[in-house]
Amino acid sequence: MIEIGTLCVKTAGRDGNNYCIVVDKIDDHFVLIDGNVRRKKCNISHLEPIKKLDVKKGASTEAVCKVLEAEGIAIRQKGRPRKPAERLKKIRKQKEPLQKQKKKEEPKKEVKAEKKPKQIEIKEKLEE
């Protein structure tokens, strides 16, 4: 049976072949582990016990790392600070000056204005 403070090797999952220490017992089949693995719940069948160490129930990650160093086990660094990638700013098209835009719109408005009176004149002729 695996007890709190047992040094183990994780045999399954992405943290396989890494050393860990049992920090807490959840139930008959699961324990909380920490060390060279992510601190998480683990099935007892995925652990291979090696020996008993002096670790208290619910020990912090720092305390577990100190015990592993005292046993001569190299500690794997968890999470490195990342630098954000440099991004180039997009060069956007500049809008044309307002004068040029107004000139383009004016002829369209005049054409619409001319069409309306012609239709009215045709309707007047039909009524007569």
Secondary structure, 3 states (H helix, E strand, C coil): CCCCCEEEEECCCCCCCEEEEEEEECCCCEEEEEECCCCEEEEHHHEEEEEECCCCCCCCHHHHHHHHHHCCCCCCCCCCCCCCCCCCCCCCCCCCCHHHHHHHHHHHHHHHHHHHHHHHHHHHHHHC
